[in-house]
Amino acid sequence: MTEPAFLVLTALVDEPRHGYGIVQEVEKLSGGRVDLKIGTLYGVLDRLAADELVALDREEAQQGRLRRYYRLTESGALALEAEAVRLAANVRSARERLRARHAGGMA
C-alpha cells in the first residue's frame, strides 16, 4: 500500500470527507510532510474505490459545485489495520537492528 493510500484511508476512519477535507486531513496526519494534490488524490480514491476500500458516501451541492464525500468501507478498515500492523513490525525490526548496531559500537 502506498503512503498516500494509507493516509487517505486513515483520514476516513472517523468520518466521511470530501476531497479537500481529505487533503487537509492527510496534511495534518503527516505533520505537513505529505501535500496531496487534487489530481493525485482522485487517482488514489479511484484505486481505493475499485478495490472496494472506500465508497461514495454522498454527494452535496455547495456553491454550485458538487462535493463527493467518501467513506471507509469495512474492507478498507481491515486493509488499513493490516498495513498498520505490517508497518509497526518493520519499525520494530529497524529499531532492534539500530539498537544492536549502537550496542556493538558500530559507527
C-alpha positions in Angstrom: 0.0 0.0 0.0 1.4 3.4 -0.9 1.8 6.1 1.7 -0.8 8.4 0.1 -3.3 5.5 0.1 -2.5 4.6 3.7 -3.0 8.3 4.8 -6.3 8.6 2.8 -7.7 5.5 4.5 -6.6 6.9 7.8 -8.2 10.2 7.1 -11.5 8.5 6.5 -11.5 6.4 9.7 -13.5 8.8 11.8 -16.0 10.3 9.3 -16.7 10.6 5.6 -14.9 13.5 3.9 -14.9 15.3 0.6 -11.8 15.8 -1.5 -10.5 19.0 0.0 -11.3 17.7 3.5 -9.2 14.6 2.8 -6.3 16.7 1.6 -6.4 18.8 4.8 -6.6 15.7 7.0 -3.7 14.0 5.2 -1.6 17.1 5.7 -2.5 17.1 9.4 -1.8 13.4 9.8 1.6 13.7 8.2 2.6 16.8 10.0 2.6 18.7 6.8 5.1 16.3 5.2 2.6 15.0 2.6 0.8 17.6 0.4 -1.6 15.7 -1.8 -2.5 17.4 -5.0 -6.1 17.1 -6.1 -5.2 15.0 -9.2 -3.2 12.6 -7.1 -5.9 12.4 -4.5 -8.6 11.4 -7.1 -6.2 8.8 -8.6 -5.8 7.3 -5.2 -9.5 7.4 -4.4 -10.3 5.8 -7.8 -7.9 2.9 -7.0 -9.2 2.5 -3.4 -12.8 2.5 -4.7 -12.0 -0.1 -7.4 -10.6 -2.3 -4.6 -13.7 -1.5 -2.5 -11.7 0.0 0.3 -13.6 3.3 0.1 -17.1 4.1 -1.2 -19.0 7.1 -2.2 -21.0 8.2 0.9 -23.0 11.0 -0.6 -22.9 14.0 -3.0 -23.8 17.5 -1.9 -24.2 20.7 -4.0 -22.2 23.5 -2.4 -21.9 26.9 -4.0 -22.9 25.4 -7.4 -20.3 22.7 -7.2 -20.9 19.0 -6.4 -18.9 17.7 -3.4 -18.4 14.0 -3.3 -18.0 12.5 0.2 -16.1 9.2 0.6 -16.2 6.8 3.5 -14.1 3.9 4.6 -15.6 0.5 4.0 -15.2 -2.4 6.3 -12.7 -3.9 3.8 -10.9 -0.6 3.9 -10.7 -0.7 7.7 -9.3 -4.3 7.6 -6.8 -3.4 5.0 -5.7 -0.3 7.0 -5.3 -2.4 10.1 -3.2 -5.0 8.3 -1.0 -2.3 6.8 -0.6 -0.6 10.2 0.5 -4.0 11.7 2.9 -4.5 8.9 4.5 -1.1 9.2 4.8 -1.5 13.0 6.6 -4.8 12.5 9.0 -3.1 10.1 9.6 -0.3 12.6 10.3 -2.8 15.4 12.8 -4.6 13.2 14.6 -1.4 12.2 14.8 -0.2 15.9 16.1 -3.6 17.1 18.8 -3.5 14.5 19.7 0.1 15.3 20.0 -0.8 19.0 22.2 -3.7 18.2 24.4 -1.5 16.0 24.8 1.1 18.7 25.4 -1.6 21.4 28.1 -3.1 19.2 29.9 0.2 19.0 29.4 0.5 15.2 29.6 4.0 13.8 
